[in-house]
Every structure is written in structure tokens, then in C-alpha cells.
Amino acid sequence: MKIVIAPDSFKENLTSLEVASCIEKGIKRVLPKANCIKIPMADGGEGTVQSLVDATGGKILKKQVVAPLGNKVTARYGMLGDGKTAVIEMAEASGLPLVPKNKRNPLKLSTYGTGQLIKAALARGAETIIIGLGGSATVDGGAGMAQALGVKFRDKRGKIIKAYATGGMLKDIAAIDMASLDPDIKNTRFIIASDVTNTLCGTKGAAAVFGPQKGATPAMVRMLDKNLRHYGHIIQKELKMKVINIKGAGAAGGLGAGLVAFTGAKMQRGVDLIVEITGLEKYLKGADIAITGEGRVDFQTAFGKTPAGVAKAARRYKVPCIAIGGGLADDARGVFEHGISGLESAAARDMSLEEAIRLSRKHLDLAGERVIRMLLIGKGLAKKKKR
């Protein structure tokens, strides 16, 4: 049998390659000669760098950068196997976990560190840079990122704003000086990997929708939204670009807008991009089954998450797709309407999250075995019906 194993990572637990290897172990116990092809997957969020590095034979690199609060952290980014493509998760430099809960105030947080990661990738000779926008702590419209790339913002008096740009500082921007922008940017292709379609401002904007989960009070949300609107108008005036109403501009606190404005980035659905880069479809040709999965499968899995993307690709080649979740929500059956043929839970009994994480390798191994045994029963029944 040819079996394609293409799961997402199990967040804060196992990489996607580790998940695939555990599932393969269970399958091989039943079918030692099965042709298992492991394709590490992601959807643009956490785990994207590791998945693409693993899938392409690339390497992980590290860079000390400025965290959202202005302190220094060591962030990771990846160079893919082609040596020309870099992949960055903005959360590595500007993510919510980097900010203590009692200091989560997006009026005071910056994406400067994300810009430093982009600079590092440019210095490595990257011709294409993929940026995943999940898990941000910031609502600065990507202004901090732009500063790290050489953009200078001036206030009403014409003076350069030297502090790291934050959500609260956007209102002070009166002009944009692009003279010192890193010259390599114009020769580099930038791709935003994100499924967020929110605009920069308004009721569905970056501040209103995502601000509260980053620590913003209702008053802060109003201020941030006003500041982002002002920032959008300045970009339109200075750069002749309308970013306020672009779908996806509000991703990662408006970093989507900043990347479009200052790097010319194009937006692409995260999981579709990963399917393309990993070459998943060529492995699906002639496969008997595809097995995917993520840490928790629920109805939302059907919308832009890794299992949905794998199932969509598998359908093109008439390959049934089964999803294994670390856990299954009550509404998980909703994924059946979106191309996933079967579901299995790695956790076969009630247990705490801590225990599930501790035993995850063993449970994924056993889930892989259960899936393949059920599949073989189905194949046996099909043969009987033919006879």
C-alpha cells in the first residue's frame, strides 16, 4: 500500500515530522512493507518554519532580535532546501508568548524584531521570503518591521521618530521616508502566508477583532483603530497605496498592511502555499490513502487548517483522507462535509492535557495502527462484495 502521511504539528508538543513518524510506526506494525511517505505540513501558523525545513531538507537559523517590549530574544527562521527561499514566523520575534500577561498592551508593542528577521534572510541571499502571520502580540500596522528595514517615519515637525514604532505611536506619523529602505527588497519576492481576511480598520479590523486577545481594553481598541486608520491614510498619501480596505491587511495587527506597503508582498492562503512548496500533490498520485491531523480537530478544521488543505489536494486524485486529532471536539463531524472521509483520536480515553502531551508519541502510534486495521477491514469487505 502507498500511504501519504501529511499532518500538521501538535502545537507545543510535536513537530509535524514527529507526528508523521509516530503514525508511520503504528502502520508498519500492521503492514511492514507499506510505502509510507511522510510530508510535514503546516498552515502558515506555528510550526510552519520547522515543517517546511523538514519537508525540503533545509536548515534552521537563529538571530537575536528585538522582542515586542524592546528586550532581546533569540528567534528562529528557516532557509529551505533550494537555498533561495526563507520562511519566517512573525511570532518568533513578535509573538504573544514573548510578552508576560501583565504587560500585554498593544499600544506599547512593536514588530521591529520581525523586520530584523527579514533583514537576516535578505543578508543570506533569499530571493523569496515567506512570512507566516499567526500568533502576534502587536497592533502596530507593521511600522516597527518597516523601521528595521530602513524606513523612517517623521512627525509633524519633520523630525525622525527614533523610538520603536508601536500601536500607540502611529498617530504621530506625518510622513514616510523610504530613502534608506533595504535595496534588496525590490529584488525579493515576499509572500504572506495567512488565512485572515480582516481589513486594517473598522468593526472587522485588526484592533476590533484581535486587539482584546492581545490585552487591549475597549478604550485601547478604539485608540488603536483610530491610529491604524491614520496610518493607512498616511501610507496612501505618501506611497500612493490604498491598504485600509485590502482583505488580509489586518492580519497580525496590521502587519499584513505593512508588508504590502513596504515590501510589495502578496497574500496567499497558508495551507495552499505549503501544499505547493512541499509538492504534496505529486506524492498523492496513486496513493491508497492520505492521513493528516492536528492537535485538536473541530468544525473550524474545515476552514483553512492543514487537514482541510490536505483533504482538498487528496480529492483531486480520488484518495480518501483520514484525520487524526490529538483530541476530537463534539462538532468535529462537520469536517465530513469538506472532504475528510474519517476521523480518529490519538487520545483513546479521558485524560488531562498534560498526560495527553506526555504520552502523545505512544498514542499517535496506536492511532496509526487502529486506522490502518479499520482500513484493511473495509478493503476485505469490498473484496467480498465483488465476489
C-alpha positions as CSV (number, residue, x, y, z in Angstrom):
1,M,0.0,0.0,0.0
2,K,1.1,3.6,-0.7
3,I,0.2,5.8,2.3
4,V,0.8,9.5,2.4
5,I,1.1,10.9,6.0
6,A,0.8,14.7,6.0
7,P,-0.1,16.1,9.4
8,D,0.3,19.5,11.0
9,S,2.4,19.9,14.1
10,F,0.8,19.3,17.5
11,K,1.3,22.7,19.0
12,E,3.7,23.0,21.9
13,N,4.3,19.2,21.7
14,L,5.5,17.5,18.5
15,T,6.7,18.8,15.1
16,S,4.7,17.7,12.0
17,L,7.5,15.3,11.1
18,E,7.5,13.7,14.6
19,V,3.7,13.3,14.3
20,A,4.1,11.6,10.9
21,S,6.8,9.3,12.2
22,C,4.7,8.2,15.2
23,I,1.7,7.4,12.9
24,E,4.1,5.5,10.5
25,K,5.3,3.3,13.4
26,G,1.8,2.1,14.1
27,I,1.1,1.4,10.4
28,K,4.3,-0.5,10.0
29,R,3.4,-2.8,12.8
30,V,0.5,-4.0,10.7
31,L,1.9,-3.5,7.2
32,P,5.7,-3.7,7.5
33,K,6.1,-3.3,3.7
34,A,3.8,-0.4,3.3
35,N,5.2,2.5,1.3
36,C,4.7,5.4,3.8
37,I,5.6,8.8,2.5
38,K,5.9,11.5,5.2
39,I,5.2,15.1,4.2
40,P,5.4,17.6,7.1
41,M,2.6,20.2,6.8
42,A,1.5,23.5,8.2
43,D,-0.9,26.3,7.5
44,G,1.2,29.4,8.0
45,G,0.9,29.4,11.8
46,E,3.1,27.9,14.5
47,G,5.3,25.1,13.1
48,T,5.5,26.4,9.6
49,V,9.2,27.0,9.7
50,Q,10.0,23.6,11.0
51,S,7.6,21.8,8.7
52,L,9.0,23.4,5.5
53,V,12.6,23.0,6.6
54,D,11.9,19.3,7.3
55,A,10.0,18.8,4.1
56,T,12.6,20.4,1.9
57,G,15.9,19.4,3.6
58,G,16.6,23.0,4.6
59,K,18.1,24.4,7.8
60,I,17.1,26.3,10.9
61,L,18.9,29.6,11.6
62,K,18.9,31.8,14.6
63,K,19.1,35.6,15.1
64,Q,19.0,37.8,18.1
65,V,16.2,40.4,17.6
66,V,14.2,42.9,19.5
67,A,11.1,41.5,21.1
68,P,7.7,43.4,21.3
69,L,8.6,45.0,24.6
70,G,12.1,46.1,23.4
71,N,14.1,43.4,25.1
72,K,16.3,40.9,23.2
73,V,15.3,37.4,22.2
74,T,16.7,34.7,20.0
75,A,14.3,33.9,17.1
76,R,14.4,31.1,14.6
77,Y,13.8,31.3,10.8
78,G,14.4,28.8,8.1
79,M,16.2,28.5,4.7
80,L,14.6,25.9,2.6
81,G,16.4,23.2,0.7
82,D,16.7,25.3,-2.5
83,G,18.9,27.8,-0.7
84,K,16.9,30.6,-2.2
85,T,13.7,30.6,-0.1
86,A,13.4,31.8,3.5
87,V,10.5,31.2,5.8
88,I,9.7,33.3,8.8
89,E,7.1,33.0,11.6
90,M,6.5,36.5,12.8
91,A,5.5,35.1,16.2
92,E,9.2,34.0,16.7
93,A,10.1,37.7,17.0
94,S,6.8,39.5,17.8
95,G,4.5,36.8,19.2
96,L,2.1,36.9,22.2
97,P,4.1,34.3,24.2
98,L,7.0,36.7,24.3
99,V,5.0,39.2,26.4
100,P,4.1,38.5,30.0
101,K,0.3,38.6,30.6
102,N,0.6,41.6,32.9
103,K,2.4,43.6,30.1
104,R,0.2,42.8,27.2
105,N,-0.7,46.3,25.9
106,P,-0.5,46.6,22.1
107,L,-0.2,50.4,22.4
108,K,3.3,49.7,23.6
109,L,4.4,46.7,21.5
110,S,6.4,46.6,18.2
111,T,7.1,44.3,15.3
112,Y,10.7,45.6,15.0
113,G,12.1,42.1,15.6
114,T,10.2,40.7,12.6
115,G,11.8,43.3,10.4
116,Q,15.2,42.1,11.7
117,L,14.4,38.5,10.8
118,I,13.6,39.7,7.3
119,K,16.9,41.6,7.1
120,A,18.7,38.5,8.2
121,A,17.0,36.5,5.4
122,L,17.9,39.1,2.9
123,A,21.5,39.1,4.0
124,R,21.5,35.3,3.4
125,G,20.6,35.9,-0.2
126,A,17.0,34.9,0.0
127,E,15.2,35.5,-3.3
128,T,11.8,34.6,-1.9
129,I,10.6,35.2,1.7
130,I,7.5,33.6,3.1
131,I,6.1,35.1,6.3
132,G,3.6,33.4,8.5
133,L,1.4,35.9,10.4
134,G,-0.1,33.8,13.2
135,G,0.2,34.5,16.9
136,S,1.1,38.2,17.0
137,A,1.2,40.3,20.1
138,T,1.3,43.6,18.2
139,V,-1.1,46.1,16.6
140,D,1.4,48.4,15.0
141,G,0.5,48.0,11.4
142,G,4.0,46.6,10.6
143,A,5.5,50.0,11.3
144,G,8.1,48.6,13.6
145,M,9.0,46.0,11.0
146,A,9.4,48.8,8.4
147,Q,11.8,50.7,10.6
148,A,14.1,47.6,10.9
149,L,14.1,47.5,7.1
150,G,15.3,51.1,6.9
151,V,12.0,53.1,6.6
152,K,12.0,56.3,8.6
153,F,8.8,57.9,10.0
154,R,8.7,61.6,10.6
155,D,6.4,63.6,12.9
156,K,4.6,66.9,12.2
157,R,7.8,68.8,12.8
158,G,9.7,66.7,10.3
159,K,11.8,65.0,12.9
160,I,12.6,61.3,12.6
161,I,10.8,59.2,15.2
162,K,13.6,57.2,16.7
163,A,11.7,55.0,19.2
164,Y,10.5,51.6,18.1
165,A,7.1,52.0,16.3
166,T,4.1,50.8,18.3
167,G,0.4,50.9,18.0
168,G,0.3,53.9,20.2
169,M,2.9,55.8,18.1
170,L,1.1,55.5,14.8
171,K,-0.9,58.7,15.4
172,D,2.4,60.7,15.5
173,I,3.4,59.7,11.9
174,A,3.1,62.6,9.5
175,A,5.5,61.5,6.7
176,I,7.3,58.4,5.4
177,D,10.9,58.5,4.3
178,M,11.8,55.4,2.1
179,A,15.3,56.6,1.1
180,S,17.1,54.1,3.3
181,L,14.9,51.1,2.6
182,D,17.0,48.0,2.2
183,P,17.8,47.9,-1.5
184,D,17.5,44.1,-1.7
185,I,13.8,44.3,-1.1
186,K,12.9,45.4,-4.6
187,N,14.6,42.2,-6.0
188,T,12.9,39.9,-3.5
189,R,9.5,38.1,-3.7
190,F,7.5,38.4,-0.5
191,I,4.6,36.0,0.3
192,I,2.3,36.4,3.2
193,A,1.0,33.0,4.5
194,S,-2.2,33.8,6.2
195,D,-5.9,32.8,6.2
196,V,-7.0,36.0,7.9
197,T,-9.2,38.2,5.7
198,N,-9.8,41.1,8.1
199,T,-9.2,44.6,6.9
200,L,-6.9,47.1,8.6
201,C,-9.6,49.2,10.4
202,G,-13.3,49.1,11.4
203,T,-15.5,46.6,13.1
204,K,-13.7,43.7,11.3
205,G,-10.3,45.3,11.6
206,A,-7.1,44.4,13.3
207,A,-7.8,46.2,16.6
208,A,-11.5,45.4,17.0
209,V,-11.3,41.7,16.2
210,F,-7.8,40.7,17.6
211,G,-7.0,43.5,20.0
212,P,-8.8,42.1,23.0
213,Q,-6.9,38.8,22.9
214,K,-3.7,40.8,22.9
215,G,-4.6,42.6,26.1
216,A,-6.4,45.7,24.7
217,T,-9.2,47.2,26.7
218,P,-12.3,48.6,24.9
219,A,-10.7,52.1,25.2
220,M,-7.4,50.8,23.7
221,V,-9.2,49.1,20.9
222,R,-10.8,52.4,19.9
223,M,-7.5,54.2,20.1
224,L,-5.7,51.5,18.1
225,D,-8.3,51.5,15.4
226,K,-8.1,55.3,15.1
227,N,-4.3,55.1,14.9
228,L,-4.4,52.4,12.2
229,R,-6.8,54.4,10.1
230,H,-4.5,57.5,10.4
231,Y,-1.5,55.2,9.5
232,G,-3.4,53.9,6.5
233,H,-4.2,57.4,5.2
234,I,-0.5,58.4,5.6
235,I,0.5,55.3,3.6
236,Q,-2.0,56.3,0.9
237,K,-0.8,59.9,0.8
238,E,2.9,59.1,0.9
239,L,3.2,55.8,-1.0
240,K,0.1,56.1,-3.2
241,M,-1.2,52.7,-1.9
242,K,-4.6,52.0,-0.5
243,V,-4.1,49.4,2.2
244,I,-7.0,50.2,4.5
245,N,-9.6,48.0,2.8
246,I,-7.3,45.2,1.5
247,K,-8.5,41.8,2.7
248,G,-5.9,40.4,5.0
249,A,-4.3,43.8,5.7
250,G,-5.5,43.4,9.3
251,A,-3.6,40.1,9.9
252,A,-1.1,40.1,12.8
253,G,-2.2,43.5,14.0
254,G,-1.9,45.1,10.6
255,L,1.4,43.6,9.7
256,G,-0.3,42.4,6.5
257,A,-0.8,46.1,5.5
258,G,2.8,46.9,6.4
259,L,4.2,44.1,4.3
260,V,2.1,45.0,1.3
261,A,3.1,48.7,1.6
262,F,6.8,48.4,2.3
263,T,7.8,45.1,0.6
264,G,5.1,44.6,-2.1
265,A,4.1,41.3,-0.5
266,K,1.4,39.2,-2.0
267,M,-1.1,37.3,0.2
268,Q,-1.7,33.5,-0.2
269,R,-3.8,31.1,1.8
270,G,-1.3,29.4,4.2
271,V,-2.1,25.8,3.7
272,D,-2.4,26.1,-0.1
273,L,1.1,27.6,-0.2
274,I,2.5,24.8,2.0
275,V,0.9,22.2,-0.3
276,E,2.6,23.8,-3.3
277,I,6.0,24.1,-1.7
278,T,6.1,20.5,-0.3
279,G,4.9,19.1,-3.6
280,L,2.2,17.2,-1.8
281,E,0.1,16.5,-4.9
282,K,2.8,14.6,-6.7
283,Y,3.0,12.1,-3.8
284,L,-0.8,11.7,-3.7
285,K,-0.8,10.3,-7.2
286,G,-1.6,6.6,-6.9
287,A,-1.9,6.6,-3.1
288,D,-4.3,4.3,-1.4
289,I,-4.9,6.7,1.5
290,A,-3.8,10.0,2.9
291,I,-3.6,10.5,6.7
292,T,-3.4,14.0,8.1
293,G,-4.1,15.6,11.5
294,E,-3.6,18.4,14.1
295,G,-3.7,18.8,17.8
296,R,-7.4,19.3,18.1
297,V,-9.9,18.6,15.3
298,D,-13.2,20.6,15.4
299,F,-15.5,22.1,12.9
300,Q,-13.1,25.0,12.3
301,T,-10.6,22.5,11.0
302,A,-12.6,22.5,7.7
303,F,-11.7,26.2,7.1
304,G,-8.1,26.9,6.1
305,K,-6.5,24.4,8.5
306,T,-3.9,21.8,7.4
307,P,-6.3,18.8,7.4
308,A,-8.7,20.6,5.1
309,G,-5.9,21.6,2.7
310,V,-4.6,18.0,2.6
311,A,-8.1,16.6,2.0
312,K,-8.7,19.1,-0.8
313,A,-5.5,18.0,-2.5
314,A,-6.3,14.3,-2.0
315,R,-9.8,14.7,-3.6
316,R,-8.1,15.8,-6.8
317,Y,-6.6,12.3,-7.1
318,K,-9.6,10.5,-5.6
319,V,-7.6,9.5,-2.5
320,P,-9.6,9.1,0.8
321,C,-8.3,11.2,3.6
322,I,-8.4,10.4,7.3
323,A,-7.6,12.9,10.0
324,I,-6.1,12.0,13.4
325,G,-6.6,14.6,16.1
326,G,-4.9,14.8,19.5
327,G,-8.5,15.3,20.5
328,L,-11.8,15.5,18.8
329,A,-14.4,18.1,19.6
330,D,-18.1,17.3,19.6
331,D,-18.6,19.3,16.4
332,A,-15.7,17.6,14.6
333,R,-18.0,15.6,12.4
334,G,-18.6,18.8,10.4
335,V,-15.4,18.1,8.6
336,F,-17.0,15.2,6.7
337,E,-18.8,17.8,4.6
338,H,-15.5,19.2,3.5
339,G,-13.6,16.2,2.1
340,I,-12.3,14.4,5.2
341,S,-13.5,10.8,5.0
342,G,-12.8,9.6,8.5
343,L,-11.7,10.7,12.0
344,E,-9.6,9.1,14.7
345,S,-8.5,10.5,18.1
346,A,-5.0,9.9,19.4
347,A,-6.4,10.1,22.9
348,A,-8.5,6.9,23.2
349,R,-9.6,7.6,26.8
350,D,-10.3,10.6,29.0
351,M,-7.1,12.2,30.3
352,S,-5.6,15.5,31.2
353,L,-3.9,17.7,28.7
354,E,-0.6,17.2,30.5
355,E,-1.0,13.4,30.3
356,A,-2.0,13.6,26.6
357,I,1.1,15.6,25.8
358,R,3.4,13.3,27.8
359,L,2.1,10.2,26.1
360,S,1.5,11.7,22.7
361,R,4.0,9.6,20.8
362,K,2.6,6.3,22.1
363,H,-1.0,7.4,21.4
364,L,-0.3,8.5,17.9
365,D,1.5,5.2,17.2
366,L,-1.6,3.3,18.4
367,A,-4.0,5.6,16.5
368,G,-2.0,4.9,13.3
369,E,-2.4,1.2,13.9
370,R,-6.1,1.5,14.6
371,V,-6.7,3.5,11.4
372,I,-4.9,1.0,9.2
373,R,-6.6,-2.0,10.7
374,M,-10.0,-0.4,10.1
375,L,-9.0,0.4,6.5
376,L,-8.0,-3.2,6.0
377,I,-11.4,-4.4,7.2
378,G,-13.0,-2.1,4.7
379,K,-10.8,-3.5,1.9
380,G,-11.7,-7.0,2.9
381,L,-15.5,-6.2,2.9
382,A,-15.1,-4.6,-0.6
383,K,-13.4,-7.8,-1.9
384,K,-16.2,-10.0,-0.5
385,K,-18.9,-7.8,-2.2
386,K,-17.1,-8.1,-5.5
387,R,-17.1,-11.9,-5.2
